[in-house]
Amino acid sequence: MDRINSFCDAEVWEGELPPPREILLQKIHHAQGLVCLLTDKIDAEILNEAPSLRVISNYAAGFDNIDVAEAARRGIVVGNTPEVLTETTADFAFALMMAAARRIVEGDRYVRAGRWKTWGPMIFLGQDIYGATLGIIGLGRIGTAVARRAKGFGMKVLYYSRSKREQIENELGVEYAGFDRLLAESDFITAHVSLTPETYHLIGERELQKMKRTAVLINTSRGPVVDNMALYRALRDGKVAFAALDVSEPEPIPVGHPLLTMENVIITPHIASASVTTRTRMALMAADNLIAGLKGETLPHSVSPESLG
């Protein structure tokens, strides 16, 4: 905010929750620039009320909350904060996998509830990560960073992506697999794809049925990549063993949602990039995108069609 305020006049929504849509529609009217979060839906209706808007700076790597094509049609450039959160998010995905495999959250609740009476050979038996098979859906920056961590644990890594990544295969010894083979053979499956019409409910009833009954599913991408109700039924019926989710559908997941009744689920509040260093760098990148757009300069990190080739 110091960087932005030193360049222009700025009005900030101070509430913890996203600004109500009617407020955003009102305030956007005279704005030349907008810094928004992934919780803010910036669509044609909003843009219709923003005749002076020149730049949208999204404080996130993903930008499915913004109608980028509509913005481009109006000559509005859009920026995001990519790459900076790659390693932090990969750390968190691996943390979720380890917590699920060794039932750490369940064990913590057990102790806090005063139920721990003695050591026992069958208490909270989990699964080994070392030597297990990890399936990575989407071998982009974050998926590749997860693969590097997995190799340190002696895991066999299968991946499924839109295209083969031969350089990474040679570098890390990962193996390309068809989607169904990855689902069937992996002990742990982690999703690292953008949310698009093609990836909406990419993991649903059919896919969950193909997984091992001992499988653990991790999602740190976007909530709608996984059909949460199908996942609930699979967990309830013992079709898969465990899920660890940093994102949900809807988000936030409401109190009373069936998934929250399951002991074999970890759900965190979309915090995969939430390290002090990473979130600070994201904030500075968002400020730099905004200022560049207001100056009429090329954004350092643009997702507008002309920048994507």
HELIX and SHEET records of a PDB file:
HELIX    1   1 ASP A    2  ASN A    5  1                                   4    
HELIX    2   2 ARG A   21  LYS A   27  1                                   7    
HELIX    3   3 ILE A   28  HIS A   30  5                                   3    
HELIX    4   4 ALA A   44  ASN A   48  1                                   5    
HELIX    5   5 VAL A   68  ARG A   73  1                                   6    
HELIX    6   6 THR A   86  ALA A  101  1                                  16    
HELIX    7   7 ILE A  104  ARG A  112  1                                   9    
HELIX    8   8 ARG A  141  GLY A  152  1                                  12    
HELIX    9   9 GLU A  166  LEU A  172  1                                   7    
HELIX   10  10 PHE A  179  GLU A  185  1                                   7    
HELIX   11  11 GLU A  205  LYS A  210  1                                   6    
HELIX   12  12 GLY A  223  VAL A  225  5                                   3    
HELIX   13  13 ASN A  228  ARG A  236  1                                   9    
HELIX   14  14 PRO A  258  THR A  261  5                                   4    
HELIX   15  15 VAL A  276  LYS A  295  1                                  20    
HELIX   16  16 PRO A  305  LEU A  308  1                                   4    
SHEET    1   A 3 GLY A  33  CYS A  36  0                                        
SHEET    2   A 3 VAL A  55  ASN A  58  1                                        
SHEET    3   A 3 VAL A  77  GLY A  79  1                                        
SHEET    1   B 7 GLU A 175  TYR A 176  0                                        
SHEET    2   B 7 LYS A 156  TYR A 160  1                                        
SHEET    3   B 7 THR A 133  ILE A 137  1                                        
SHEET    4   B 7 PHE A 188  ALA A 191  1                                        
SHEET    5   B 7 VAL A 216  ASN A 219  1                                        
SHEET    6   B 7 PHE A 242  LEU A 245  1                                        
SHEET    7   B 7 VAL A 265  ILE A 267  1                                        
END                                                                             
